[in-house]
Amino acid sequence: MPTVHLLDYVAGNVRSLVNAIEKVGYTVEWVKLPADVPSAEKLIIPGVGHFGHCLTQLDKAGYIEPIRAHIEAGKPFMGICVGLQALFEGSEEDPEVKGLGLIPARLKKFQDEDKSVPHIGWNNANTSRTGEVTDESLYGLRPSSKYYYVHSYAAPYTDGELEKAGWTVATARYGNEEFVGAVARDNVFATQFHPEKSGAAGLRVIKAFLDGTKSQKLPEKPPASATKEGLTRRVIACLDVRTNDQGDLVVTKGDQYDVREKDGVSTGGAVRNLGKPVDMAKKYYEQGADEVTFLNITSFRNCPVADTPMLEILRRTSETVFVPLTIGGGIRDTVDTDGTKISALDIATMYFKSGADKVSIGSDAVTAAEEYYARGKKLTGATAIETISAAYGNQAVVISVDPRRVYVHSPSSTPHHTIRTKTPGPNGEEYCWYQCTIKGGREGRDFDVRQLVTAVEAMGAGEILLNCIDKDGTNSGFDLELINDVKEAIKIPVIASSGAGNPGHFNEVFAQTRTDAALGAGMFHRGEYTVKQVKEYLQEKGQLVRQFEEAI
């Protein structure tokens, strides 16, 4: 197979990019030293995390000048995410660090008055201008396609400015801000989005670049109605994974977090087995899931950390699933079977190298937040949240929150933040607060959900996976009051979880809250509804969703 050279100079999930490159018919050779760059014909630089850190690492390792020489020689060059940002003069993220300066502009942080930051999800990369829909494709980009973005800083688009410097530009809109989604000039192509995580649309972009197909006619010119700009409603499929009584890894689903069958006579109270994790993840991807989340709800004990079964699940899943993968469970400081101490950062690194894009932290986040308040809201830099977000960027750290309602007669009855609820308690209580729990909901803490989410945001988390024990397994819809309460408290994105039983519940949560995404599990696992059916229903209700595209 033809070869492409890949420079992995920063922490991140490059396994998915390798899998995507191989999927479209190329093989990868690694650039391990600056001296390797001149031998590269096609060079790709991915990136994730902090602009200043990435550019500094490139500079210290001696890559800056070889990269410049590669570009000046007219050889194909592609930058992804921070790999695109490196082409600019600089960024507000680290004003002291210079970019390569090929593009005469600087990156700025998104405004967060009217939207969540980071910008996470599926958006456009559209070369159309002034209302006209293009019938030309720039490196496989289509105005009707959506691509996966995850970033806090972007290059604002000013009409005509970059074009004057010879660049062809594709843009996206987030709130009222239009920004650069991709750029191309001569032999250089770069995307702010992650093509390797953008499904068939992203694979088409990678293949077009590697084949050298800069421009081609679209199969058909899409109607303007199919090119609506903006961030789509994310529909996420979640798979709770654990070992069953026979020692096999299965996807299960609990009711208030109890995953054993209720009929003890016929099943012996066995762990509910709904299928195999890798097969089910592929099925949901093919149905159009925007992300797939694995939650390891048991610790895989008595095996070396490097042989944790979830690592193999991620490796196998990332070979066929080209949307973001999140893994939760066991992201903590631990001691290996041989007595070696392994940090949470080391655990996260193993997951990222195996194909994960984000890690989810649960109980340990509650403990870390409690200690944060005990110190007077001072950071130590040593928690799992802080160390992982510092190395990989805050977008890589998701906090899984497991609250339950505690009803009270009045706000003065508790020191915790309360809401007035439309669903009174068992004794007619009109108020409640949301108690944080740990250990899979088995232990409640004297700590409320607002305390937790504001603490982890300050510590560097990039997203909240907001569960609700009261709603789990009920199929009665999401806890809208909880979601709105949390969204009022923080700026980072929130994923609504627990309670989805039909497509209407997804429309309800998107229509009545400002949630950034919604997650389903049991209704998908049991085959009651497909992800595709949920998206079709949302589209009928006027919600903007990503359309599934057939594989290239």
DRENLUMDREN-48400 format. One record per residue (C-alpha): y, z, x; residue number from 1; chain. Coordinates in steps of 0.2 Angstrom, whole numbers, plus 5000, padded with zeros to 4 digits. Example, Ala and Ser with C-alpha at 12.3 -4.5 7.8 and 13.67 -1.06 7.14 Angstrom:
<drenvos>
{{4978, 5039, 5062}, 1, A},
{{4995, 5036, 5068}, 2, A},
</drenvos>
This chain:
<drenvos>
{{5000, 5000, 5000}, 1, A},
{{5018, 4997, 5006}, 2, A},
{{5026, 5012, 5013}, 3, A},
{{5042, 5023, 5010}, 4, A},
{{5048, 5036, 5021}, 5, A},
{{5053, 5053, 5013}, 6, A},
{{5064, 5066, 5021}, 7, A},
{{5060, 5084, 5015}, 8, A},
{{5074, 5094, 5023}, 9, A},
{{5077, 5107, 5009}, 10, A},
{{5066, 5118, 4998}, 11, A},
{{5060, 5110, 4982}, 12, A},
{{5047, 5102, 4972}, 13, A},
{{5043, 5086, 4982}, 14, A},
{{5025, 5084, 4976}, 15, A},
{{5031, 5076, 4960}, 16, A},
{{5041, 5064, 4970}, 17, A},
{{5026, 5059, 4981}, 18, A},
{{5015, 5057, 4965}, 19, A},
{{5029, 5046, 4957}, 20, A},
{{5030, 5035, 4972}, 21, A},
{{5011, 5033, 4973}, 22, A},
{{5010, 5030, 4954}, 23, A},
{{5021, 5015, 4956}, 24, A},
{{5011, 5008, 4970}, 25, A},
{{5018, 5014, 4987}, 26, A},
{{5013, 5027, 5000}, 27, A},
{{5023, 5041, 5008}, 28, A},
{{5026, 5044, 5026}, 29, A},
{{5036, 5060, 5031}, 30, A},
{{5051, 5060, 5041}, 31, A},
{{5048, 5076, 5052}, 32, A},
{{5061, 5073, 5066}, 33, A},
{{5077, 5064, 5067}, 34, A},
{{5069, 5052, 5079}, 35, A},
{{5057, 5046, 5065}, 36, A},
{{5072, 5039, 5055}, 37, A},
{{5075, 5023, 5065}, 38, A},
{{5057, 5018, 5061}, 39, A},
{{5059, 5019, 5042}, 40, A},
{{5062, 5004, 5032}, 41, A},
{{5065, 5012, 5015}, 42, A},
{{5071, 5030, 5016}, 43, A},
{{5073, 5043, 5002}, 44, A},
{{5082, 5059, 5003}, 45, A},
{{5078, 5071, 4988}, 46, A},
{{5088, 5087, 4986}, 47, A},
{{5089, 5103, 4976}, 48, A},
{{5099, 5118, 4977}, 49, A},
{{5116, 5121, 4986}, 50, A},
{{5127, 5107, 4993}, 51, A},
{{5133, 5117, 5008}, 52, A},
{{5116, 5123, 5012}, 53, A},
{{5108, 5106, 5011}, 54, A},
{{5122, 5097, 5021}, 55, A},
{{5122, 5111, 5034}, 56, A},
{{5103, 5110, 5036}, 57, A},
{{5104, 5091, 5038}, 58, A},
{{5118, 5093, 5052}, 59, A},
{{5109, 5107, 5061}, 60, A},
{{5093, 5097, 5062}, 61, A},
{{5102, 5082, 5069}, 62, A},
{{5099, 5070, 5054}, 63, A},
{{5117, 5065, 5049}, 64, A},
{{5119, 5052, 5062}, 65, A},
{{5102, 5044, 5060}, 66, A},
{{5105, 5043, 5041}, 67, A},
{{5122, 5035, 5044}, 68, A},
{{5114, 5022, 5056}, 69, A},
{{5100, 5018, 5043}, 70, A},
{{5113, 5015, 5030}, 71, A},
{{5124, 5005, 5041}, 72, A},
{{5109, 4994, 5047}, 73, A},
{{5108, 4988, 5029}, 74, A},
{{5091, 4997, 5026}, 75, A},
{{5086, 5003, 5008}, 76, A},
{{5092, 5021, 5006}, 77, A},
{{5090, 5032, 4990}, 78, A},
{{5097, 5049, 4987}, 79, A},
{{5091, 5060, 4973}, 80, A},
{{5102, 5075, 4966}, 81, A},
{{5109, 5083, 4981}, 82, A},
{{5104, 5068, 4990}, 83, A},
{{5117, 5059, 4979}, 84, A},
{{5130, 5073, 4982}, 85, A},
{{5128, 5071, 5000}, 86, A},
{{5136, 5054, 5000}, 87, A},
{{5153, 5061, 4993}, 88, A},
{{5167, 5068, 5004}, 89, A},
{{5163, 5086, 4998}, 90, A},
{{5160, 5098, 4984}, 91, A},
{{5168, 5113, 4976}, 92, A},
{{5152, 5122, 4979}, 93, A},
{{5156, 5124, 4997}, 94, A},
{{5173, 5117, 5001}, 95, A},
{{5171, 5120, 5020}, 96, A},
{{5156, 5108, 5022}, 97, A},
{{5159, 5089, 5023}, 98, A},
{{5148, 5076, 5015}, 99, A},
{{5144, 5059, 5022}, 100, A},
{{5160, 5053, 5015}, 101, A},
{{5153, 5036, 5009}, 102, A},
{{5160, 5039, 4992}, 103, A},
{{5179, 5043, 4991}, 104, A},
{{5178, 5058, 4979}, 105, A},
{{5173, 5076, 4978}, 106, A},
{{5161, 5085, 4966}, 107, A},
{{5167, 5099, 4954}, 108, A},
{{5159, 5112, 4944}, 109, A},
{{5156, 5109, 4926}, 110, A},
{{5168, 5118, 4914}, 111, A},
{{5159, 5131, 4904}, 112, A},
{{5171, 5135, 4890}, 113, A},
{{5161, 5124, 4878}, 114, A},
{{5144, 5122, 4886}, 115, A},
{{5130, 5130, 4896}, 116, A},
{{5130, 5128, 4915}, 117, A},
{{5119, 5123, 4924}, 118, A},
{{5118, 5106, 4915}, 119, A},
{{5099, 5105, 4911}, 120, A},
{{5091, 5092, 4901}, 121, A},
{{5090, 5074, 4897}, 122, A},
{{5105, 5063, 4897}, 123, A},
{{5111, 5045, 4900}, 124, A},
{{5114, 5035, 4916}, 125, A},
{{5124, 5021, 4908}, 126, A},
{{5132, 5006, 4916}, 127, A},
{{5140, 5001, 4900}, 128, A},
{{5159, 5002, 4898}, 129, A},
{{5172, 5002, 4884}, 130, A},
{{5159, 5002, 4870}, 131, A},
{{5150, 4986, 4876}, 132, A},
{{5131, 4988, 4878}, 133, A},
{{5125, 4980, 4894}, 134, A},
{{5110, 4968, 4895}, 135, A},
{{5108, 4970, 4913}, 136, A},
{{5098, 4984, 4922}, 137, A},
{{5104, 4992, 4938}, 138, A},
{{5088, 4997, 4947}, 139, A},
{{5079, 4999, 4931}, 140, A},
{{5092, 5010, 4922}, 141, A},
{{5093, 5006, 4903}, 142, A},
{{5107, 5012, 4892}, 143, A},
{{5095, 5017, 4879}, 144, A},
{{5085, 5028, 4891}, 145, A},
{{5087, 5047, 4895}, 146, A},
{{5085, 5055, 4912}, 147, A},
{{5082, 5073, 4917}, 148, A},
{{5097, 5082, 4925}, 149, A},
{{5098, 5099, 4932}, 150, A},
{{5114, 5103, 4941}, 151, A},
{{5131, 5113, 4940}, 152, A},
{{5142, 5102, 4950}, 153, A},
{{5145, 5083, 4947}, 154, A},
{{5157, 5070, 4952}, 155, A},
{{5170, 5067, 4938}, 156, A},
{{5171, 5049, 4933}, 157, A},
{{5188, 5041, 4933}, 158, A},
{{5188, 5023, 4926}, 159, A},
{{5188, 5010, 4940}, 160, A},
{{5191, 5021, 4955}, 161, A},
{{5174, 5020, 4962}, 162, A},
{{5172, 5002, 4957}, 163, A},
{{5187, 4998, 4968}, 164, A},
{{5177, 5005, 4983}, 165, A},
{{5163, 4993, 4979}, 166, A},
{{5152, 5005, 4969}, 167, A},
{{5142, 5001, 4953}, 168, A},
{{5142, 5017, 4943}, 169, A},
{{5131, 5023, 4929}, 170, A},
{{5138, 5038, 4920}, 171, A},
{{5134, 5052, 4908}, 172, A},
{{5143, 5064, 4897}, 173, A},
{{5142, 5083, 4895}, 174, A},
{{5153, 5090, 4882}, 175, A},
{{5170, 5082, 4885}, 176, A},
{{5166, 5078, 4904}, 177, A},
{{5161, 5061, 4910}, 178, A},
{{5152, 5061, 4927}, 179, A},
{{5143, 5050, 4939}, 180, A},
{{5124, 5049, 4935}, 181, A},
{{5120, 5035, 4948}, 182, A},
{{5129, 5024, 4960}, 183, A},
{{5124, 5009, 4970}, 184, A},
{{5132, 4998, 4983}, 185, A},
{{5123, 4985, 4994}, 186, A},
{{5108, 4994, 5001}, 187, A},
{{5112, 5011, 4994}, 188, A},
{{5106, 5019, 4978}, 189, A},
{{5108, 5037, 4972}, 190, A},
{{5105, 5047, 4956}, 191, A},
{{5111, 5063, 4951}, 192, A},
{{5096, 5065, 4939}, 193, A},
{{5078, 5067, 4945}, 194, A},
{{5069, 5050, 4942}, 195, A},
{{5052, 5058, 4946}, 196, A},
{{5055, 5070, 4932}, 197, A},
{{5061, 5057, 4920}, 198, A},
{{5045, 5051, 4913}, 199, A},
{{5042, 5032, 4912}, 200, A},
{{5060, 5029, 4912}, 201, A},
{{5062, 5037, 4929}, 202, A},
{{5046, 5029, 4936}, 203, A},
{{5054, 5012, 4932}, 204, A},
{{5069, 5017, 4942}, 205, A},
{{5059, 5022, 4957}, 206, A},
{{5049, 5006, 4956}, 207, A},
{{5064, 4995, 4955}, 208, A},
{{5072, 5003, 4970}, 209, A},
{{5056, 5002, 4981}, 210, A},
{{5053, 4984, 4975}, 211, A},
{{5072, 4979, 4979}, 212, A},
{{5075, 4974, 4961}, 213, A},
{{5093, 4979, 4960}, 214, A},
{{5098, 4969, 4944}, 215, A},
{{5088, 4961, 4931}, 216, A},
{{5089, 4957, 4912}, 217, A},
{{5084, 4970, 4900}, 218, A},
{{5069, 4964, 4889}, 219, A},
{{5081, 4965, 4874}, 220, A},
{{5098, 4971, 4872}, 221, A},
{{5098, 4988, 4863}, 222, A},
{{5109, 4991, 4848}, 223, A},
{{5123, 5003, 4850}, 224, A},
{{5115, 5015, 4839}, 225, A},
{{5101, 5017, 4852}, 226, A},
{{5113, 5021, 4866}, 227, A},
{{5122, 5037, 4860}, 228, A},
{{5128, 5047, 4875}, 229, A},
{{5125, 5065, 4878}, 230, A},
{{5113, 5079, 4881}, 231, A},
{{5098, 5078, 4870}, 232, A},
{{5089, 5092, 4861}, 233, A},
{{5075, 5098, 4872}, 234, A},
{{5058, 5101, 4864}, 235, A},
{{5046, 5111, 4876}, 236, A},
{{5028, 5113, 4875}, 237, A},
{{5022, 5130, 4881}, 238, A},
{{5004, 5134, 4887}, 239, A},
{{4998, 5152, 4889}, 240, A},
{{4985, 5152, 4902}, 241, A},
{{4972, 5165, 4906}, 242, A},
{{4954, 5168, 4911}, 243, A},
{{4942, 5170, 4896}, 244, A},
{{4927, 5182, 4896}, 245, A},
{{4917, 5168, 4905}, 246, A},
{{4929, 5167, 4919}, 247, A},
{{4936, 5150, 4914}, 248, A},
{{4955, 5146, 4913}, 249, A},
{{4959, 5142, 4895}, 250, A},
{{4975, 5139, 4885}, 251, A},
{{4976, 5153, 4872}, 252, A},
{{4989, 5159, 4859}, 253, A},
{{4992, 5177, 4853}, 254, A},
{{4999, 5186, 4838}, 255, A},
{{5011, 5198, 4844}, 256, A},
{{5004, 5195, 4861}, 257, A},
{{4986, 5199, 4856}, 258, A},
{{4976, 5184, 4861}, 259, A},
{{4958, 5189, 4855}, 260, A},
{{4950, 5183, 4840}, 261, A},
{{4952, 5194, 4825}, 262, A},
{{4935, 5191, 4818}, 263, A},
{{4925, 5203, 4829}, 264, A},
{{4909, 5199, 4819}, 265, A},
{{4907, 5181, 4824}, 266, A},
{{4917, 5180, 4840}, 267, A},
{{4915, 5197, 4847}, 268, A},
{{4934, 5198, 4849}, 269, A},
{{4933, 5184, 4862}, 270, A},
{{4949, 5177, 4870}, 271, A},
{{4955, 5163, 4859}, 272, A},
{{4951, 5146, 4868}, 273, A},
{{4962, 5132, 4862}, 274, A},
{{4958, 5120, 4877}, 275, A},
{{4960, 5116, 4895}, 276, A},
{{4977, 5117, 4903}, 277, A},
{{4978, 5101, 4913}, 278, A},
{{4971, 5090, 4898}, 279, A},
{{4983, 5098, 4886}, 280, A},
{{4998, 5097, 4897}, 281, A},
{{4995, 5078, 4899}, 282, A},
{{4993, 5076, 4880}, 283, A},
{{5010, 5084, 4876}, 284, A},
{{5018, 5074, 4890}, 285, A},
{{5011, 5058, 4881}, 286, A},
{{5018, 5065, 4864}, 287, A},
{{5035, 5066, 4872}, 288, A},
{{5037, 5084, 4877}, 289, A},
{{5053, 5086, 4887}, 290, A},
{{5046, 5100, 4898}, 291, A},
{{5029, 5109, 4900}, 292, A},
{{5029, 5127, 4903}, 293, A},
{{5013, 5137, 4909}, 294, A},
{{5013, 5155, 4907}, 295, A},
{{4999, 5164, 4917}, 296, A},
{{4997, 5179, 4906}, 297, A},
{{4984, 5187, 4917}, 298, A},
{{4985, 5190, 4935}, 299, A},
{{4972, 5181, 4944}, 300, A},
{{4966, 5195, 4954}, 301, A},
{{4953, 5197, 4969}, 302, A},
{{4956, 5180, 4976}, 303, A},
{{4968, 5175, 4990}, 304, A},
{{4985, 5170, 4984}, 305, A},
{{4984, 5153, 4992}, 306, A},
{{4969, 5150, 4981}, 307, A},
{{4977, 5156, 4965}, 308, A},
{{4969, 5145, 4951}, 309, A},
{{4986, 5141, 4944}, 310, A},
{{4991, 5132, 4960}, 311, A},
{{4977, 5119, 4957}, 312, A},
{{4982, 5117, 4939}, 313, A},
{{5000, 5113, 4944}, 314, A},
{{4993, 5101, 4958}, 315, A},
{{4982, 5091, 4945}, 316, A},
{{4995, 5092, 4931}, 317, A},
{{5009, 5085, 4942}, 318, A},
{{4999, 5069, 4946}, 319, A},
{{5000, 5063, 4928}, 320, A},
{{5015, 5073, 4920}, 321, A},
{{5032, 5067, 4925}, 322, A},
{{5043, 5079, 4916}, 323, A},
{{5048, 5097, 4922}, 324, A},
{{5035, 5110, 4925}, 325, A},
{{5038, 5128, 4924}, 326, A},
{{5026, 5142, 4929}, 327, A},
{{5027, 5160, 4925}, 328, A},
{{5016, 5175, 4930}, 329, A},
{{5014, 5184, 4946}, 330, A},
{{5031, 5179, 4954}, 331, A},
{{5033, 5195, 4963}, 332, A},
{{5031, 5204, 4980}, 333, A},
{{5012, 5207, 4982}, 334, A},
{{4998, 5211, 4995}, 335, A},
{{4985, 5198, 4998}, 336, A},
{{4967, 5201, 4998}, 337, A},
{{4967, 5203, 5017}, 338, A},
{{4981, 5216, 5016}, 339, A},
{{4995, 5203, 5021}, 340, A},
{{5012, 5207, 5012}, 341, A},
{{5018, 5191, 5003}, 342, A},
{{5036, 5190, 4995}, 343, A},
{{5040, 5184, 4978}, 344, A},
{{5049, 5170, 4987}, 345, A},
{{5033, 5165, 4996}, 346, A},
{{5024, 5165, 4980}, 347, A},
{{5037, 5154, 4972}, 348, A},
{{5036, 5142, 4987}, 349, A},
{{5018, 5140, 4984}, 350, A},
{{5021, 5135, 4966}, 351, A},
{{5035, 5123, 4970}, 352, A},
{{5024, 5114, 4983}, 353, A},
{{5010, 5113, 4971}, 354, A},
{{5021, 5104, 4958}, 355, A},
{{5032, 5117, 4949}, 356, A},
{{5050, 5114, 4946}, 357, A},
{{5055, 5131, 4940}, 358, A},
{{5047, 5148, 4941}, 359, A},
{{5048, 5161, 4926}, 360, A},
{{5050, 5179, 4930}, 361, A},
{{5046, 5192, 4916}, 362, A},
{{5043, 5211, 4918}, 363, A},
{{5050, 5212, 4936}, 364, A},
{{5066, 5205, 4930}, 365, A},
{{5068, 5220, 4918}, 366, A},
{{5065, 5232, 4933}, 367, A},
{{5077, 5223, 4944}, 368, A},
{{5090, 5223, 4930}, 369, A},
{{5088, 5242, 4927}, 370, A},
{{5091, 5245, 4946}, 371, A},
{{5106, 5233, 4946}, 372, A},
{{5114, 5244, 4933}, 373, A},
{{5109, 5260, 4942}, 374, A},
{{5118, 5254, 4958}, 375, A},
{{5134, 5251, 4948}, 376, A},
{{5131, 5232, 4945}, 377, A},
{{5129, 5229, 4964}, 378, A},
{{5118, 5215, 4971}, 379, A},
{{5107, 5218, 4985}, 380, A},
{{5101, 5200, 4989}, 381, A},
{{5083, 5206, 4990}, 382, A},
{{5077, 5204, 4972}, 383, A},
{{5065, 5190, 4968}, 384, A},
{{5079, 5182, 4957}, 385, A},
{{5091, 5182, 4971}, 386, A},
{{5080, 5177, 4985}, 387, A},
{{5072, 5162, 4975}, 388, A},
{{5089, 5156, 4968}, 389, A},
{{5097, 5157, 4985}, 390, A},
{{5083, 5146, 4992}, 391, A},
{{5080, 5134, 4978}, 392, A},
{{5096, 5135, 4967}, 393, A},
{{5098, 5145, 4951}, 394, A},
{{5091, 5131, 4941}, 395, A},
{{5074, 5135, 4948}, 396, A},
{{5074, 5153, 4941}, 397, A},
{{5070, 5156, 4923}, 398, A},
{{5069, 5173, 4916}, 399, A},
{{5056, 5176, 4902}, 400, A},
{{5063, 5189, 4890}, 401, A},
{{5051, 5199, 4878}, 402, A},
{{5062, 5209, 4866}, 403, A},
{{5058, 5218, 4850}, 404, A},
{{5069, 5224, 4836}, 405, A},
{{5073, 5243, 4834}, 406, A},
{{5081, 5246, 4818}, 407, A},
{{5095, 5259, 4816}, 408, A},
{{5106, 5265, 4801}, 409, A},
{{5122, 5262, 4811}, 410, A},
{{5129, 5256, 4828}, 411, A},
{{5133, 5275, 4832}, 412, A},
{{5115, 5279, 4831}, 413, A},
{{5111, 5271, 4848}, 414, A},
{{5120, 5268, 4864}, 415, A},
{{5113, 5250, 4864}, 416, A},
{{5122, 5234, 4858}, 417, A},
{{5118, 5231, 4840}, 418, A},
{{5119, 5218, 4827}, 419, A},
{{5121, 5218, 4808}, 420, A},
{{5105, 5209, 4802}, 421, A},
{{5102, 5199, 4786}, 422, A},
{{5084, 5205, 4787}, 423, A},
{{5084, 5224, 4784}, 424, A},
{{5072, 5236, 4792}, 425, A},
{{5057, 5245, 4783}, 426, A},
{{5069, 5259, 4777}, 427, A},
{{5083, 5248, 4773}, 428, A},
{{5092, 5249, 4790}, 429, A},
{{5106, 5236, 4791}, 430, A},
{{5107, 5236, 4810}, 431, A},
{{5096, 5233, 4824}, 432, A},
{{5096, 5232, 4843}, 433, A},
{{5084, 5222, 4854}, 434, A},
{{5073, 5232, 4865}, 435, A},
{{5067, 5224, 4881}, 436, A},
{{5048, 5226, 4885}, 437, A},
{{5037, 5224, 4900}, 438, A},
{{5018, 5222, 4903}, 439, A},
{{5016, 5208, 4890}, 440, A},
{{5025, 5218, 4877}, 441, A},
{{5015, 5234, 4879}, 442, A},
{{5028, 5245, 4886}, 443, A},
{{5046, 5246, 4879}, 444, A},
{{5061, 5251, 4889}, 445, A},
{{5077, 5260, 4885}, 446, A},
{{5086, 5244, 4889}, 447, A},
{{5093, 5231, 4878}, 448, A},
{{5092, 5212, 4879}, 449, A},
{{5111, 5210, 4882}, 450, A},
{{5110, 5222, 4897}, 451, A},
{{5096, 5211, 4904}, 452, A},
{{5103, 5194, 4901}, 453, A},
{{5120, 5198, 4908}, 454, A},
{{5112, 5206, 4923}, 455, A},
{{5100, 5192, 4928}, 456, A},
{{5114, 5179, 4926}, 457, A},
{{5124, 5189, 4938}, 458, A},
{{5109, 5190, 4950}, 459, A},
{{5107, 5171, 4950}, 460, A},
{{5095, 5166, 4936}, 461, A},
{{5098, 5149, 4929}, 462, A},
{{5090, 5149, 4912}, 463, A},
{{5083, 5162, 4899}, 464, A},
{{5067, 5159, 4890}, 465, A},
{{5070, 5170, 4875}, 466, A},
{{5054, 5176, 4866}, 467, A},
{{5054, 5188, 4852}, 468, A},
{{5039, 5199, 4849}, 469, A},
{{5042, 5201, 4831}, 470, A},
{{5041, 5183, 4828}, 471, A},
{{5027, 5178, 4840}, 472, A},
{{5013, 5170, 4830}, 473, A},
{{5021, 5172, 4813}, 474, A},
{{5025, 5153, 4811}, 475, A},
{{5040, 5159, 4801}, 476, A},
{{5054, 5152, 4812}, 477, A},
{{5064, 5157, 4827}, 478, A},
{{5075, 5174, 4827}, 479, A},
{{5091, 5165, 4825}, 480, A},
{{5101, 5182, 4825}, 481, A},
{{5094, 5186, 4842}, 482, A},
{{5097, 5168, 4849}, 483, A},
{{5115, 5169, 4844}, 484, A},
{{5118, 5186, 4850}, 485, A},
{{5111, 5181, 4868}, 486, A},
{{5121, 5165, 4868}, 487, A},
{{5137, 5174, 4865}, 488, A},
{{5134, 5185, 4880}, 489, A},
{{5130, 5172, 4894}, 490, A},
{{5134, 5155, 4900}, 491, A},
{{5117, 5149, 4907}, 492, A},
{{5106, 5139, 4896}, 493, A},
{{5094, 5148, 4883}, 494, A},
{{5077, 5141, 4877}, 495, A},
{{5072, 5148, 4860}, 496, A},
{{5054, 5154, 4859}, 497, A},
{{5042, 5162, 4847}, 498, A},
{{5040, 5159, 4828}, 499, A},
{{5040, 5140, 4827}, 500, A},
{{5028, 5134, 4814}, 501, A},
{{5034, 5117, 4808}, 502, A},
{{5047, 5104, 4813}, 503, A},
{{5060, 5111, 4801}, 504, A},
{{5061, 5127, 4812}, 505, A},
{{5066, 5116, 4827}, 506, A},
{{5080, 5108, 4816}, 507, A},
{{5085, 5125, 4810}, 508, A},
{{5087, 5133, 4827}, 509, A},
{{5097, 5118, 4833}, 510, A},
{{5108, 5117, 4818}, 511, A},
{{5112, 5136, 4817}, 512, A},
{{5112, 5142, 4835}, 513, A},
{{5119, 5135, 4851}, 514, A},
{{5102, 5136, 4859}, 515, A},
{{5099, 5123, 4873}, 516, A},
{{5081, 5120, 4870}, 517, A},
{{5067, 5126, 4859}, 518, A},
{{5049, 5129, 4863}, 519, A},
{{5033, 5127, 4853}, 520, A},
{{5015, 5133, 4856}, 521, A},
{{5003, 5137, 4843}, 522, A},
{{5008, 5124, 4830}, 523, A},
{{5005, 5111, 4844}, 524, A},
{{4989, 5119, 4851}, 525, A},
{{4981, 5120, 4834}, 526, A},
{{4985, 5101, 4830}, 527, A},
{{4996, 5106, 4815}, 528, A},
{{5010, 5095, 4821}, 529, A},
{{5013, 5085, 4837}, 530, A},
{{5028, 5085, 4848}, 531, A},
{{5031, 5067, 4842}, 532, A},
{{5032, 5073, 4824}, 533, A},
{{5044, 5086, 4828}, 534, A},
{{5056, 5074, 4837}, 535, A},
{{5055, 5061, 4823}, 536, A},
{{5060, 5075, 4811}, 537, A},
{{5074, 5080, 4822}, 538, A},
{{5080, 5062, 4823}, 539, A},
{{5079, 5060, 4804}, 540, A},
{{5091, 5075, 4803}, 541, A},
{{5103, 5068, 4815}, 542, A},
{{5099, 5077, 4831}, 543, A},
{{5100, 5068, 4847}, 544, A},
{{5082, 5068, 4855}, 545, A},
{{5074, 5058, 4869}, 546, A},
{{5063, 5044, 4864}, 547, A},
{{5046, 5043, 4872}, 548, A},
{{5044, 5027, 4882}, 549, A},
{{5028, 5018, 4886}, 550, A},
{{5022, 5019, 4904}, 551, A},
{{5027, 5005, 4916}, 552, A},
</drenvos>
